[in-house]
Amino acid sequence: MASSPDRSQQARESYWRETSRLTWIVVILWFISWVGPLILHYPLNNIVIFGFPISFWFAGQGSLVFFIVLIVSYAFKMNKIDRKYGLQED
């Protein structure tokens, strides 16, 4: 059976692994949301809503909404990971 310091080290490594994985997922999603509309700019300009191309709506409102959703979901997931490892804030 592993001693307490070994378990503590394993818990820290597991916590860091989960935190790092979640952070990379958020960074990748952010990058896709940033580069995607740039790559698809010309095809998206063919779709017009209320007199403006849809790329305008993605740049003006869609990206802001996506970033807020991304931040809130990251906070909830991190709180869940913190509770799992007993590191939650009161």
SVG drawing of the C-alpha trace seen along z (x, -y; Angstrom):
<svg xmlns="http://www.w3.org/2000/svg" viewBox="-33 -46 39 48">
<polyline fill="none" stroke="black" stroke-width="0.4" points="0.0,0.0 1.3,-3.5 2.2,-5.8 0.4,-9.2 3.1,-11.3 2.9,-9.1 -0.9,-9.4 -0.6,-13.2 1.9,-13.3 -0.3,-11.2 -3.3,-13.4 -1.3,-16.5 -0.2,-14.9 -3.8,-13.8 -5.1,-17.3 -2.5,-19.0 -3.2,-16.5 -7.0,-17.2 -6.4,-21.0 -3.9,-21.0 -6.2,-19.0 -9.2,-21.3 -7.0,-24.4 -5.8,-22.9 -9.4,-22.2 -10.4,-25.8 -7.4,-27.2 -8.1,-25.0 -11.8,-26.0 -10.8,-29.6 -8.4,-29.3 -11.0,-27.6 -13.5,-30.3 -10.9,-32.9 -9.5,-31.4 -12.7,-29.7 -14.6,-32.9 -11.3,-34.3 -11.0,-31.2 -14.7,-31.1 -15.0,-34.8 -15.8,-34.9 -18.3,-32.0 -20.1,-33.5 -20.4,-36.9 -22.9,-35.3 -25.4,-34.9 -27.1,-38.2 -29.2,-38.8 -30.9,-42.1 -28.8,-43.7 -25.4,-42.6 -23.3,-39.5 -23.3,-36.8 -19.6,-37.2 -20.4,-40.6 -22.7,-39.0 -20.1,-36.3 -17.5,-38.9 -19.7,-41.4 -21.9,-39.3 -21.2,-35.6 -17.6,-35.7 -18.5,-37.6 -21.2,-35.2 -19.0,-32.2 -16.2,-33.6 -18.6,-34.2 -20.0,-30.7 -16.4,-29.4 -15.3,-31.2 -18.4,-30.2 -18.1,-26.6 -14.4,-26.6 -15.2,-28.0 -17.8,-25.3 -15.5,-22.5 -12.6,-23.8 -14.9,-24.0 -15.9,-20.4 -12.2,-19.4 -11.4,-21.3 -14.2,-19.6 -13.0,-16.2 -9.6,-16.8 -10.7,-18.7 -9.4,-22.1 -12.7,-23.9 -13.0,-27.5 -15.7,-28.2"/>
</svg>
